[in-house]
Amino acid sequence: MEASPSLLCRSLQAFAVLQWVFSFLGLGSVCLVALLLALLGRAWVLVVFYLIWLYGDRSTPRAGGRRSAWVRNWAIWRHFRDYFPISLVKTAELDPSRNYLFGFHPHGVLVVGAFGNFCTEATGFSRLFPGLRPHLLMLPCWFQIPIFRDYIMTSGKEEEVQAQEPDPKPPLSFTGFSPPLRAPRPSSAFPVSSPENPGVGSPNLCPPPGLVSSDKASVSYLLSRPGGGQVAVLAVGGPLEALEAKPGALSLRIRKQKGFVKVALEHGASLVPVFSFGENELFRQFPNPRGSWVRRAQEALQSLLSVALPLFHGRLGLLMPFRSPIHTVVGAAIPVQRSPRPSRAQVDALHTLYVERLTQLFEEHKERYGVPADRHLVLT
């Protein structure tokens, strides 16, 4: 009799993860096919009206997107969290009167920890960091797909956005999820949010909330908002780092990734290093050592398409990730003095400091989350 509830919970968890994986790997194609079929059928008038509206709404992904507190609290995300499980660890207070750029590491295959912690309230982000609104950055190309782009932004606003269309600018070289911009044990004061601290919500299937475009106009919009409280979350390593996402891997692409530092300087946004322990344990990849024909093909396609194409699998050889704990540790903020036109020396100095703080964060917490004492980050 006791096995039944456990089986039901595990089934709900698997379903929550499965629908999420499908959302980002197949839903875009389904939306395009559905729109085309509707256009060729009797619903063509509705499609025309939708496309007209879409043109007028084209700047929304670059102007904060559409946030919904209701959606962020839906119960399906708690099941998503419990599947692994995922926990969010706070190590320092963050002033809600400032804007922040979170550097998320490592990228992993599908940036699961970033989504679970910053696009939902399943791990209690708003409780741990009151007054802050996180936005996970995603490649601009995904917001060009009709219907799908509305799905990932969600409907309903937490606040009215004055969406003045930003000047078109090239994307900050960020991945399929959020590409790279080119150019002590937790105490009651710094709590850990985990499956034992569930959030409130209602049992509904819902779209992924909190996603916005990663182009420079979008990031600038967030980091320049008056009053503070905005958090742009960027997977710094980008698509190429996703190709290194394998169990036990501690390789981070960061030495030449300085664009995010420059943007932080331009807007005076504080930098916050974030390390997600367990992110690389969720999938296995087809062998692709550097120099192999597989890696060369993946890198060529990445240069062409701007998205990573790792050949990966999870449980039973399918796309379901393995049940492996993810502990996302948020470090202390690095104050940044605003410099509208930062020099190369300023960028290099801040980048060096950021790498030092990130390495320190990893070293302080690694043994607590299963990384042997003799293992260290490999920075490339």
Salt bridges, closest charged atoms under 4 A:
ASP57 OD2 - ARG66 NH2 2.67
ASP57 OD2 - ARG149 NH1 2.67
ASP82 OD1 - ARG81 NE 2.79
GLU93 OE1 - LYS90 NZ 2.94
GLU121 OE2 - ARG72 NH2 2.91
ASP150 OD1 - ARG66 NH1 3.56
ASP150 OD1 - ARG149 NH1 2.72
GLU158 OE1 - ARG67 NE 2.93
GLU158 OE1 - ARG133 NE 3.79
GLU160 OE2 - LYS157 NZ 3.75
GLU165 OE1 - ARG58 NH2 2.96
GLU165 OE2 - ARG62 NH2 3.62
GLU244 OE2 - ARG290 NH2 3.01
GLU244 OE2 - ARG295 NH1 3.13
GLU266 OE1 - LYS216 NZ 3.65
GLU299 OE2 - ARG295 NH1 3.86
ASP348 OD1 - LYS258 NZ 2.82
GLU363 OE1 - LYS366 NZ 2.73
GLU363 OE2 - HIS376 ND1 2.87
